C-alpha cells in the first residue's frame, strides 16, 4: 500500500500531495521514503509553481512514528525525516499546507516548513514531544522564526495544543475556514488568483530570497539538533522511558536523569 498520493492540477503546475496511511497519516519511514523521491523529482520539473500537503480523512497527521523514536531507531528516523526538510530547502518551490483535525509533532513540522498554512476549525496543532520526554528538532528552529520565541516556547517546552483560531491569532496560520469543504474551495480560489498567473521560475527565486534567513538557520541548526537528540538526549533514562511507556501504554516514571 502506498502511503503518499499525488495529483497534478492547474495545468500540471500544482502538485497536490496527500498523506494517506488509512489511519492517522503517521509519518513513518515508509511514508517518508515515498515522499522524498517525489519531492526530489520536482527539482527538474520547471512547471511546478506550488506544492500542497494535506492528510486524507479527518486528520492531517498524528505525527512521526513513536515506535521509530527508540534509541536504536532514532538516528535513522531523524536522518530520513530531516531529509524531507533539506529537500524542500533545496527546491525553493512555494509550499502550502491544508490542515484539518490533528496536526501534531512531526505532523506539524511538515506544515511549519510550508510558506502558507490554511486550516479549518477542526484543526488541533501542537508539538507534544515533551510529553514523551523528547523534543522536536525542526520545530525548535522553525516555530521561533515564524511566531517569535515567547509563543514558540509555550508550544515547545510545555507541549501546549492549540486550536485553529488561536493558531491564526499568533500568526501561525494564514486563514481559518469553517469546515474542510470550505477550506478546499477557498484554497482553490486562492491558488487560482495568487499562484497560477505567476512565473514558476520567478516564484522559486522569490521564495529563495524571502526565505534566506529561514533557510540559513535550518541548514545551520538542524544537524546540530539532530546530534543533540541522538547523541545526548537518547542517552538519558527519561527519553527512553517516555518512548517506552507510550508504547507500553503506561504512565512514565521519570528519574530526572
Backbone as CSV, one residue per row, in Angstrom:
resi,resn,N_x,N_y,N_z,CA_x,CA_y,CA_z,C_x,C_y,C_z
1,UNK,0.831,-1.203,0.000,0.000,0.000,0.000,0.862,1.248,0.000
2,UNK,0.630,2.104,-0.966,1.334,3.381,-0.994,0.731,4.335,0.029
3,UNK,1.577,5.078,0.704,1.113,5.998,1.740,1.139,7.451,1.288
4,UNK,1.661,7.697,0.097,1.677,9.040,-0.478,0.932,9.007,-1.801
5,UNK,-0.011,9.914,-1.964,-0.712,10.058,-3.236,-0.426,11.456,-3.773
6,UNK,-0.358,11.592,-5.083,-0.093,12.901,-5.674,-1.008,13.116,-6.870
7,UNK,-1.543,14.320,-6.953,-2.347,14.739,-8.100,-1.750,16.029,-8.646
8,UNK,-1.829,16.197,-9.955,-1.324,17.421,-10.577,-2.508,18.205,-11.121
9,UNK,-2.644,19.435,-10.664,-3.791,20.261,-11.016,-3.329,21.579,-11.631
10,UNK,-4.280,22.409,-12.031,-3.983,23.733,-12.578,-2.963,23.638,-13.719
11,UNK,-3.332,22.847,-14.742,-2.444,22.630,-15.894,-1.097,22.068,-15.459
12,UNK,-1.137,21.162,-14.513,0.059,20.475,-14.007,1.051,21.401,-13.320
13,UNK,0.592,22.558,-12.863,1.500,23.492,-12.196,1.457,23.361,-10.673
14,UNK,0.473,22.623,-10.157,0.352,22.418,-8.716,0.429,20.924,-8.417
15,UNK,1.344,20.557,-7.530,1.465,19.171,-7.081,0.739,19.032,-5.750
16,UNK,-0.334,18.307,-5.761,-1.152,18.098,-4.555,-0.774,16.773,-3.915
17,UNK,-0.080,16.842,-2.780,0.407,15.643,-2.102,-0.518,15.319,-0.929
18,UNK,-0.960,14.068,-0.884,-1.905,13.617,0.142,-1.242,12.526,0.982
19,UNK,-1.147,12.769,2.284,-0.658,11.749,3.206,-1.813,10.800,3.503
20,UNK,-1.605,9.499,3.288,-2.733,8.580,3.421,-2.245,7.192,3.823
21,UNK,-2.297,6.915,5.132,-1.947,5.565,5.586,-3.178,4.803,6.069
22,UNK,-4.352,5.398,5.830,-5.592,4.735,6.215,-5.968,4.922,7.672
23,UNK,-5.087,5.604,8.430,-5.354,5.811,9.857,-5.117,7.286,10.188
24,UNK,-4.025,7.554,10.906,-3.733,8.929,11.317,-2.671,9.589,10.476
25,UNK,-2.363,9.003,9.311,-1.358,9.556,8.400,-0.025,9.789,9.111
26,UNK,0.409,8.743,9.828,1.657,8.809,10.590,2.842,8.856,9.637
27,UNK,3.750,9.781,9.904,4.945,9.930,9.073,5.997,8.910,9.512
28,UNK,5.823,7.673,9.069,6.816,6.647,9.381,7.832,6.556,8.248
29,UNK,8.798,5.671,8.385,9.864,5.574,7.389,9.337,5.205,6.009
30,UNK,8.291,4.402,5.972,7.713,4.020,4.679,7.163,5.253,3.968
31,UNK,6.362,6.040,4.687,5.781,7.228,4.090,6.865,8.240,3.702
32,UNK,7.833,8.440,4.590,8.890,9.417,4.309,9.730,9.016,3.105
33,UNK,9.997,7.725,2.977,10.795,7.259,1.852,10.027,7.250,0.534
34,UNK,8.722,7.389,0.596,7.935,7.631,-0.613,7.926,9.116,-0.959
35,UNK,7.874,9.945,0.080,7.773,11.386,-0.125,9.059,11.988,-0.672
36,UNK,10.198,11.554,-0.172,11.479,12.180,-0.548,11.757,12.107,-2.051
37,UNK,11.711,10.933,-2.700,11.985,10.919,-4.144,10.957,11.689,-4.959
38,UNK,9.713,11.733,-4.475,8.705,12.536,-5.166,9.106,14.005,-5.154
39,UNK,9.487,14.502,-3.981,9.919,15.898,-3.884,11.167,16.146,-4.724
40,UNK,12.088,15.218,-4.699,13.315,15.382,-5.482,13.033,15.473,-6.977
41,UNK,11.979,14.804,-7.420,11.640,14.830,-8.846,11.187,16.207,-9.310
42,UNK,10.742,17.057,-8.364,10.276,18.395,-8.739,11.434,19.333,-9.071
43,UNK,12.650,18.946,-8.712,13.819,19.792,-8.955,13.965,20.097,-10.448
44,UNK,13.658,19.122,-11.276,13.817,19.287,-12.732,12.485,19.492,-13.449
45,UNK,11.416,19.671,-12.685,10.107,19.935,-13.290,9.869,21.440,-13.259
46,UNK,10.136,22.095,-14.358,10.082,23.553,-14.401,8.668,24.116,-14.368
47,UNK,7.663,23.240,-14.446,6.282,23.724,-14.483,5.638,23.853,-13.108
48,UNK,6.248,23.255,-12.078,5.634,23.249,-10.750,5.748,24.628,-10.108
49,UNK,4.589,25.200,-9.790,4.536,26.518,-9.146,4.213,26.429,-7.653
50,UNK,3.631,25.309,-7.230,3.214,25.173,-5.836,3.105,23.697,-5.485
51,UNK,3.548,23.366,-4.269,3.359,22.026,-3.706,2.417,22.162,-2.521
52,UNK,1.354,21.396,-2.500,0.442,21.425,-1.361,0.474,20.092,-0.638
53,UNK,0.304,20.154,0.693,0.261,18.956,1.532,-1.064,18.924,2.284
54,UNK,-1.630,17.745,2.385,-2.849,17.556,3.167,-2.922,16.110,3.631
55,UNK,-3.788,15.847,4.586,-3.990,14.491,5.054,-5.309,13.933,4.549
56,UNK,-5.299,12.662,4.196,-6.552,12.007,3.818,-7.415,11.818,5.062
57,UNK,-8.723,11.890,4.888,-9.617,11.697,6.017,-9.757,12.935,6.877
58,UNK,-9.974,12.727,8.177,-10.308,13.830,9.077,-9.083,14.524,9.671
59,UNK,-7.899,13.915,9.573,-6.718,14.457,10.226,-5.587,14.702,9.238
60,UNK,-4.801,15.746,9.536,-3.606,15.971,8.720,-2.584,14.877,9.020
61,UNK,-2.129,14.809,10.265,-1.198,13.745,10.662,-1.072,13.704,12.171
62,UNK,-1.050,12.472,12.711,-0.820,12.296,14.141,0.638,12.549,14.502
63,UNK,1.522,12.601,13.506,2.929,12.864,13.773,3.835,11.777,13.240
64,UNK,5.105,11.849,13.639,6.058,10.804,13.277,5.781,9.557,14.115
65,UNK,6.304,8.434,13.665,6.072,7.163,14.345,6.812,7.127,15.677
66,UNK,6.084,6.962,16.763,6.718,6.870,18.090,7.616,5.644,18.163
67,UNK,7.197,4.554,17.547,7.994,3.320,17.551,9.367,3.524,16.928
68,UNK,9.475,4.481,16.031,10.755,4.755,15.370,11.586,5.798,16.120
69,UNK,11.094,6.228,17.302,11.848,7.160,18.147,12.717,6.439,19.176
70,UNK,12.701,5.123,19.199,13.511,4.410,20.188,14.990,4.680,19.951
71,UNK,15.781,4.446,20.980,17.218,4.716,20.912,17.870,4.043,19.706
72,UNK,17.431,2.824,19.404,18.028,2.064,18.305,17.649,2.612,16.941
73,UNK,16.482,3.244,16.851,15.968,3.670,15.551,15.984,5.179,15.344
74,UNK,16.240,5.959,16.399,16.091,7.415,16.317,16.995,8.050,15.273
75,UNK,18.238,7.600,15.187,19.177,8.200,14.241,18.693,8.018,12.811
76,UNK,18.288,6.815,12.471,17.783,6.539,11.122,16.511,7.325,10.840
77,UNK,15.611,7.346,11.826,14.342,8.054,11.637,14.574,9.546,11.404
78,UNK,15.408,10.174,12.245,15.657,11.608,12.095,16.397,11.918,10.804
79,UNK,17.326,11.055,10.411,18.053,11.267,9.153,17.078,11.304,7.986
80,UNK,16.156,10.368,7.970,15.162,10.323,6.890,14.209,11.499,6.973
81,UNK,13.711,11.774,8.181,12.764,12.867,8.362,13.386,14.204,7.973
82,UNK,14.581,14.459,8.429,15.229,15.737,8.135,15.589,15.878,6.663
83,UNK,15.730,14.754,5.973,15.997,14.819,4.534,14.835,15.471,3.790
84,UNK,13.620,15.316,4.311,12.461,15.991,3.719,12.663,17.502,3.752
85,UNK,13.129,18.012,4.881,13.322,19.454,5.037,14.469,19.956,4.162
86,UNK,15.560,19.214,4.130,16.685,19.615,3.285,16.293,19.605,1.806
87,UNK,15.456,18.656,1.419,14.990,18.592,0.026,14.116,19.792,-0.312
88,UNK,13.186,20.139,0.580,12.331,21.302,0.356,13.142,22.599,0.346
89,UNK,14.160,22.677,1.205,15.028,23.855,1.216,15.740,24.017,-0.116
90,UNK,16.120,22.914,-0.707,16.846,22.940,-1.977,15.944,23.295,-3.150
91,UNK,14.669,22.975,-3.050,13.748,23.214,-4.164,13.390,24.691,-4.345
92,UNK,13.113,25.378,-3.241,12.649,26.777,-3.263,11.308,26.934,-3.985
93,UNK,10.555,25.857,-4.114,9.218,25.942,-4.697,8.246,26.339,-3.589
94,UNK,7.341,27.287,-3.817,6.357,27.633,-2.791,5.580,26.404,-2.331
95,UNK,5.270,26.365,-1.035,4.583,25.222,-0.451,3.411,25.687,0.394
96,UNK,2.421,24.832,0.505,1.211,25.133,1.263,0.750,23.892,2.012
97,UNK,0.253,24.084,3.233,-0.377,23.002,3.987,-1.852,23.316,4.167
98,UNK,-2.692,22.309,3.963,-4.128,22.407,4.199,-4.443,21.478,5.370
99,UNK,-4.822,22.067,6.504,-4.842,21.330,7.764,-6.260,21.142,8.288
100,UNK,-6.587,19.892,8.562,-7.821,19.528,9.262,-7.456,18.582,10.391
101,UNK,-8.230,18.601,11.457,-8.048,17.635,12.530,-6.702,17.737,13.207
102,UNK,-6.207,16.597,13.689,-4.953,16.578,14.424,-3.763,16.841,13.512
103,UNK,-2.906,17.734,13.969,-1.694,18.106,13.232,-0.624,18.290,14.306
104,UNK,0.004,17.193,14.686,0.804,17.166,15.902,2.211,16.628,15.656
105,UNK,3.158,17.090,16.462,4.513,16.570,16.402,5.126,16.738,15.019
106,UNK,5.691,15.643,14.504,6.241,15.673,13.153,5.197,16.017,12.115
107,UNK,3.933,15.740,12.440,2.832,16.097,11.550,2.598,17.581,11.460
108,UNK,3.057,18.354,12.448,3.007,19.811,12.365,4.283,20.374,11.754
109,UNK,5.392,19.687,11.929,6.664,20.202,11.406,6.667,20.292,9.883
110,UNK,5.980,19.373,9.218,5.880,19.474,7.756,5.131,20.745,7.348
111,UNK,3.963,21.055,7.905,3.326,22.341,7.613,4.179,23.553,8.011
112,UNK,4.896,23.448,9.130,5.738,24.576,9.539,6.774,24.921,8.467
113,UNK,7.176,23.924,7.719,8.141,24.150,6.641,7.507,24.895,5.471
114,UNK,6.183,24.906,5.413,5.487,25.494,4.269,5.426,27.020,4.351
115,UNK,5.302,27.634,3.187,5.163,29.092,3.112,3.782,29.557,3.543
116,UNK,2.773,28.749,3.243,1.389,29.148,3.506,0.669,28.022,4.240
117,UNK,-0.041,28.383,5.310,-0.778,27.400,6.095,-2.233,27.828,6.215
118,UNK,-3.133,26.971,5.753,-4.567,27.201,5.852,-5.188,26.027,6.621
119,UNK,-6.231,26.307,7.381,-6.842,25.247,8.189,-8.344,25.444,8.274
120,UNK,-9.032,24.393,8.716,-10.434,24.560,9.083,-10.543,24.483,10.605
121,UNK,-11.736,24.705,11.127,-11.913,24.853,12.571,-11.748,23.554,13.366
122,UNK,-11.591,22.436,12.667,-11.353,21.183,13.393,-9.884,21.014,13.761
123,UNK,-9.018,21.859,13.237,-7.572,21.676,13.392,-7.122,21.824,14.846
124,UNK,-6.246,20.917,15.267,-5.560,20.977,16.563,-4.064,20.861,16.270
125,UNK,-3.306,21.871,16.700,-1.898,21.935,16.348,-1.025,21.963,17.591
126,UNK,0.098,21.259,17.543,0.990,21.285,18.692,2.218,20.418,18.513
127,UNK,3.165,20.614,19.413,4.403,19.828,19.467,4.468,19.153,20.835
128,UNK,3.765,18.034,20.985,3.673,17.386,22.307,4.829,16.433,22.613
129,UNK,5.930,16.530,21.875,7.048,15.613,22.086,7.528,15.575,23.536
130,UNK,7.481,16.724,24.214,7.977,16.797,25.586,7.216,15.850,26.515
131,UNK,5.971,15.557,26.185,5.180,14.618,26.992,5.819,13.235,26.976
132,UNK,6.524,12.932,25.879,7.218,11.646,25.752,8.673,11.729,26.214
133,UNK,9.064,12.890,26.742,10.421,13.034,27.231,11.437,13.407,26.171
134,UNK,10.975,13.841,24.996,11.887,14.237,23.927,11.529,15.637,23.441
135,UNK,12.214,16.106,22.400,11.910,17.417,21.845,11.846,17.331,20.325
136,UNK,11.416,18.427,19.705,11.178,18.451,18.260,12.264,19.268,17.565
137,UNK,13.273,18.628,16.948,14.368,19.394,16.344,13.940,20.414,15.279
138,UNK,13.211,20.033,14.214,12.857,21.053,13.211,11.978,22.169,13.776
139,UNK,10.993,21.803,14.596,10.086,22.814,15.151,10.814,23.772,16.078
140,UNK,11.869,23.295,16.739,12.630,24.153,17.640,13.339,25.277,16.894
141,UNK,13.536,25.085,15.599,14.105,26.133,14.745,12.999,26.963,14.112
142,UNK,11.999,26.285,13.561,11.006,26.964,12.737,9.993,27.774,13.524
143,UNK,9.521,27.250,14.652,8.489,27.968,15.406,8.955,29.336,15.899
144,UNK,10.137,29.471,16.508,10.577,30.811,16.904,10.711,31.765,15.722
145,UNK,11.144,31.256,14.572,11.279,32.110,13.392,9.923,32.573,12.885
146,UNK,8.906,31.720,13.029,7.592,32.041,12.480,6.720,32.858,13.432
147,UNK,6.766,32.552,14.727,5.824,33.213,15.645,6.510,33.879,16.834
148,UNK,7.848,33.875,16.876,8.561,34.501,17.974,8.796,33.546,19.129
149,UNK,9.818,33.837,19.916,10.219,32.922,20.986,9.154,32.731,22.067
150,UNK,8.503,33.813,22.492,7.573,33.708,23.615,6.460,32.707,23.323
151,UNK,5.867,32.817,22.148,4.774,31.903,21.795,5.305,30.511,21.455
152,UNK,6.455,30.470,20.782,7.025,29.182,20.390,7.392,28.344,21.599
153,UNK,7.937,28.986,22.630,8.386,28.242,23.799,7.223,27.600,24.549
154,UNK,6.059,28.212,24.492,4.878,27.621,25.126,4.498,26.311,24.449
155,UNK,4.670,26.256,23.145,4.374,25.031,22.408,5.476,23.995,22.581
156,UNK,6.727,24.453,22.562,7.856,23.528,22.553,8.213,22.992,23.930
157,UNK,8.103,23.815,24.961,8.584,23.421,26.283,7.508,22.749,27.123
158,UNK,6.244,23.168,26.984,5.192,22.501,27.761,4.273,21.636,26.900
159,UNK,4.442,21.714,25.578,3.672,20.842,24.696,2.226,21.239,24.531
160,UNK,1.931,22.525,24.641,0.555,23.005,24.517,-0.032,22.692,23.145
161,UNK,-1.289,22.256,23.126,-2.030,22.022,21.887,-2.992,23.188,21.691
162,UNK,-3.009,23.777,20.505,-3.872,24.931,20.264,-4.852,24.642,19.131
163,UNK,-5.971,25.376,19.143,-6.945,25.221,18.063,-6.610,26.172,16.904
164,UNK,-7.380,26.067,15.861,-7.080,26.829,14.653,-7.175,28.330,14.874
165,UNK,-8.173,28.773,15.634,-8.342,30.207,15.858,-7.144,30.791,16.600
166,UNK,-6.679,30.095,17.634,-5.506,30.592,18.358,-4.274,30.567,17.469
167,UNK,-4.153,29.527,16.645,-3.010,29.444,15.729,-2.995,30.613,14.751
168,UNK,-4.175,31.026,14.299,-4.249,32.188,13.418,-3.906,33.465,14.180
169,UNK,-4.396,33.578,15.396,-4.157,34.784,16.187,-2.682,35.007,16.495
170,UNK,-1.913,33.926,16.621,-0.485,34.079,16.913,0.364,34.109,15.644
171,UNK,-0.301,34.100,14.494,0.423,34.241,13.236,0.921,32.952,12.627
172,UNK,0.450,31.815,13.145,0.903,30.533,12.608,0.152,30.143,11.343
173,UNK,-1.131,30.500,11.267,-1.965,30.186,10.105,-2.286,31.453,9.326
174,UNK,-2.375,31.310,8.012,-2.792,32.434,7.172,-4.289,32.699,7.282
175,UNK,-5.071,31.603,7.334,-6.524,31.763,7.377,-7.161,30.493,7.930
176,UNK,-8.328,30.655,8.531,-9.100,29.536,9.062,-10.490,29.558,8.426
177,UNK,-10.970,28.388,8.034,-12.276,28.273,7.401,-13.181,27.351,8.213
178,UNK,-14.473,27.442,7.960,-15.478,26.782,8.787,-15.340,25.259,8.789
179,UNK,-15.101,24.650,7.632,-15.012,23.199,7.532,-14.085,22.828,6.377
180,UNK,-13.861,21.527,6.217,-12.892,21.056,5.220,-13.340,21.389,3.800
181,UNK,-14.655,21.322,3.558,-15.159,21.635,2.223,-14.907,23.106,1.871
182,UNK,-15.162,23.984,2.822,-14.906,25.413,2.597,-13.418,25.669,2.437
183,UNK,-12.622,25.002,3.252,-11.164,25.106,3.131,-10.715,24.756,1.723
184,UNK,-11.192,23.654,1.221,-10.798,23.208,-0.123,-11.222,24.220,-1.184
185,UNK,-12.437,24.719,-1.076,-12.958,25.663,-2.067,-12.195,26.991,-2.027
186,UNK,-11.961,27.506,-0.845,-11.295,28.800,-0.725,-9.817,28.718,-1.107
187,UNK,-9.180,27.619,-0.778,-7.774,27.448,-1.166,-7.656,27.348,-2.678
188,UNK,-8.591,26.653,-3.288,-8.599,26.563,-4.754,-8.670,27.947,-5.376
189,UNK,-9.544,28.790,-4.850,-9.663,30.157,-5.367,-8.389,30.956,-5.105
190,UNK,-7.773,30.748,-3.948,-6.543,31.447,-3.597,-5.406,31.085,-4.555
191,UNK,-5.291,29.798,-4.857,-4.252,29.345,-5.788,-4.476,29.930,-7.176
192,UNK,-5.723,29.891,-7.625,-6.048,30.414,-8.958,-5.719,31.896,-9.065
193,UNK,-5.965,32.625,-7.986,-5.721,34.068,-8.004,-4.261,34.430,-7.790
194,UNK,-3.593,33.751,-6.856,-2.288,34.213,-6.390,-1.084,33.450,-6.934
195,UNK,-1.291,32.238,-7.390,-0.166,31.420,-7.855,-0.173,31.206,-9.364
196,UNK,-1.313,30.807,-9.884,-1.381,30.421,-11.301,-0.928,31.508,-12.280
197,UNK,-1.233,32.788,-12.052,-0.830,33.797,-13.035,0.673,34.086,-13.061
198,UNK,1.427,33.532,-12.122,2.826,33.914,-11.985,3.766,32.909,-12.643
199,UNK,4.979,33.342,-12.901,6.017,32.504,-13.493,6.561,31.518,-12.470
200,UNK,6.693,30.256,-12.874,7.210,29.235,-11.968,8.648,29.536,-11.549
201,UNK,9.477,29.956,-12.493,10.880,30.226,-12.166,10.994,31.467,-11.277
202,UNK,10.157,32.460,-11.537,10.187,33.669,-10.710,9.730,33.379,-9.291
203,UNK,8.738,32.488,-9.151,8.278,32.099,-7.816,9.388,31.420,-7.015
204,UNK,10.216,30.632,-7.696,11.314,29.951,-6.996,12.355,30.957,-6.500
205,UNK,12.680,31.934,-7.339,13.654,32.936,-6.913,13.083,33.812,-5.791
206,UNK,11.801,34.136,-5.894,11.171,34.949,-4.850,11.142,34.196,-3.523
207,UNK,10.867,32.899,-3.583,10.859,32.079,-2.375,12.252,31.972,-1.780
208,UNK,13.242,31.785,-2.627,14.633,31.702,-2.158,15.044,32.986,-1.451
209,UNK,14.666,34.126,-2.018,15.030,35.417,-1.423,14.267,35.665,-0.134
210,UNK,12.961,35.411,-0.145,12.122,35.659,1.028,12.523,34.793,2.214
211,UNK,13.085,33.627,1.905,13.395,32.643,2.948,14.882,32.571,3.271
212,UNK,15.655,33.543,2.899,17.107,33.468,3.086,17.478,33.232,4.552
213,UNK,16.889,33.992,5.468,17.212,33.836,6.886,16.682,32.509,7.428
214,UNK,15.468,32.179,7.074,14.850,30.915,7.492,15.726,29.745,7.050
215,UNK,16.127,29.742,5.785,16.946,28.658,5.238,18.290,28.576,5.950
216,UNK,18.879,29.715,6.232,20.180,29.748,6.899,20.112,29.047,8.258
217,UNK,19.120,29.385,9.052,19.021,28.798,10.384,18.660,27.316,10.337
218,UNK,17.857,26.918,9.361,17.544,25.494,9.222,18.796,24.702,8.849
219,UNK,19.532,25.181,7.862,20.731,24.470,7.415,21.808,24.443,8.495
220,UNK,21.899,25.512,9.272,22.917,25.606,10.314,22.571,24.766,11.536
221,UNK,21.323,24.812,11.968,20.956,24.240,13.258,20.365,22.835,13.209
222,UNK,19.747,22.434,12.101,19.103,21.121,12.094,20.102,19.980,12.320
223,UNK,21.288,20.003,11.697,22.264,18.948,12.020,22.703,18.981,13.481
224,UNK,22.803,20.165,14.056,23.195,20.294,15.469,22.131,19.677,16.370
225,UNK,20.862,19.981,16.082,19.776,19.460,16.913,19.589,17.956,16.709
226,UNK,19.903,17.475,15.516,19.892,16.026,15.259,20.855,15.346,16.231
227,UNK,22.073,15.857,16.317,23.071,15.271,17.214,22.684,15.428,18.683
228,UNK,22.085,16.571,19.029,21.635,16.796,20.395,20.603,15.741,20.800
229,UNK,19.741,15.399,19.868,18.695,14.401,20.122,19.298,13.003,20.233
230,UNK,20.080,12.622,19.225,20.566,11.244,19.134,21.709,10.959,20.111
231,UNK,22.671,11.869,20.190,23.888,11.597,20.964,23.773,11.992,22.434
232,UNK,22.891,12.946,22.741,22.765,13.400,24.126,21.437,12.966,24.755
233,UNK,20.327,13.443,24.187,19.025,13.164,24.789,18.745,11.669,24.907
234,UNK,19.013,10.905,23.844,18.677,9.488,23.853,19.609,8.656,24.726
235,UNK,20.617,9.296,25.312,21.466,8.628,26.291,20.913,8.777,27.705
236,UNK,19.844,9.565,27.854,19.245,9.752,29.171,18.218,8.656,29.456
237,UNK,17.982,8.436,30.724,16.951,7.471,31.128,15.570,7.926,30.687
238,UNK,15.264,9.207,30.927,13.879,9.656,30.789,13.393,9.703,29.342
239,UNK,14.292,10.005,28.401,13.877,9.990,26.991,13.448,8.583,26.584
240,UNK,14.213,7.596,27.010,13.870,6.208,26.685,12.636,5.749,27.451
241,UNK,12.506,6.194,28.699,11.325,5.866,29.493,10.067,6.455,28.875
242,UNK,10.155,7.685,28.387,8.994,8.328,27.779,8.498,7.589,26.552
243,UNK,9.427,7.215,25.687,9.057,6.480,24.470,8.519,5.094,24.825
244,UNK,9.232,4.392,25.704,8.819,3.024,26.056,7.486,2.998,26.787
245,UNK,7.253,3.961,27.676,5.982,3.969,28.414,4.808,4.216,27.474
246,UNK,5.022,5.051,26.461,3.957,5.295,25.483,3.619,4.007,24.731
247,UNK,4.649,3.314,24.282,4.413,2.081,23.518,3.807,0.994,24.396
248,UNK,4.137,1.017,25.689,3.610,0.017,26.616,2.290,0.452,27.254
249,UNK,1.824,1.649,26.861,0.540,2.181,27.322,0.451,2.261,28.847
250,UNK,1.487,2.881,29.423,1.525,3.066,30.873,2.056,4.464,31.169
251,UNK,1.900,4.882,32.393,2.396,6.201,32.804,3.907,6.168,32.953
252,UNK,4.550,7.202,32.456,6.013,7.276,32.552,6.442,7.485,34.000
253,UNK,7.546,6.858,34.362,8.133,7.033,35.684,9.482,7.747,35.512
254,UNK,9.463,9.057,35.685,10.658,9.864,35.439,11.666,9.703,36.573
255,UNK,12.940,9.661,36.201,14.028,9.644,37.180,14.845,10.939,37.116
256,UNK,14.441,11.822,36.189,15.082,13.127,36.059,16.572,13.031,35.735
257,UNK,16.902,11.999,34.963,18.288,11.845,34.550,18.331,11.111,33.204
